[in-house]
Amino acid sequence: MTEGNTSTLPLAGIRVIDVATVVAAPYCATILGEFGADVLKVEHPVGGDALRRFGTPTQRGDTLTWLSESRNKRSVTLNLQHPDGAQLFKELIARADVLCENFRPGTLEKWGLGWDVLRQINPGLVMLRVTGYGQTGPYRDRPGFARIAHAVGGIAYLAGMPKGTPVTPGSTTLGDYLTGLYGCIGVLMALRYREKTGRGQFIDAALYESVFRCSDELVPAYAMYGTVRERHGPHHNDFACPHGHFPTKDGKWVAISCATDKLFARLAQAMGRPELASSSIYGEQKVRLEHYQDVNEIVRDWCGSLTRAEVLARCHATATPAAPLNDIADIFGDRQVHARRNLVAIDLDDTGETIIVPNVIPKLSETPGAIKHLGPRLGEHTDEVLRDVLGMTDEQIADLHTRRVI
């Protein structure tokens, strides 16, 4: 287990039911669990969450993605389409604080488990509802995934080389993680509101909206001037220059950002060409932007004459903002990553494997989050939860198993 006493964490005593699948809404539940919430992962008895099969499989059979992103959760199997399964779900809801779901709009309602039903059972319930397009609007019934959200939210159009094919903006699941974060913010604000009023509410989170919200000045620039930003490739020359990615002599890449004239003067010093920062050449941002191709070529040639380590050493010596474009191997060898304990090794009790996963963030000074265990086996905690939370007997639980309700 990583640092942190779970009984003193800020969300200790909060019970979360995660009935969602894959990444977006479950990621919200994962964050809540890292900071003390008791997260009950409700899965179908046959197969469970599709995330168990998303990514690289392990000896256990569950994937590395599942083990990492379903940390700290207790797996409970319930067939929500069976009347008895739906009833057990309602009984869990009566004892819960938060519900995370991401079925297509109307699915829970079809099973008799919609918001109007659940809020009657538990007026203080906070319910996170994640869908591709939200619970309203003409697209509400369309299926949505992160890649679709990147397209609709405008970020995919901007990724790639000028006039080239738009490419994936980083991870294919970026929109899922963003929505999980926005969902978590919504849940925490709703819990705060419940503290003051006793009333719960639901959070309507759309994947495309999370992506769209991270669009800096795209909206006002288009509304005011009709500006449609296009793909810039490795350089962004609208606001600053140089401001992009440059290849080095050893086949690697560095990022350099000179957002001000002072920073460009530092870069010019690092390149051994301080005269470039004079007012008569490229000392003013306006001039650099007008001649961005020439400026980028100068920086590109300089970087291409040195190894990545040499470029970074000279930039760091002059306090020029520069960094390597890290692949995952670089990250594992990065001193900052290790100093901040961004990687943590967790042992799997059932297989003996040691799995390294990203550590908990953000870092709280008094109540840092914790990883108690990685993603559980399917149904690992079903009997435990039914017995301890709902007070059921071993005979009742055995009957549910026999009838395949759980």
Order of alpha helices (4+ residues) and beta strands (2+ residues): beta-alpha-beta-alpha-beta-alpha-beta-alpha-alpha-beta-alpha-alpha-alpha-beta-alpha-alpha-beta-beta-alpha-alpha-alpha-alpha-beta-alpha-alpha-beta-beta-alpha-alpha
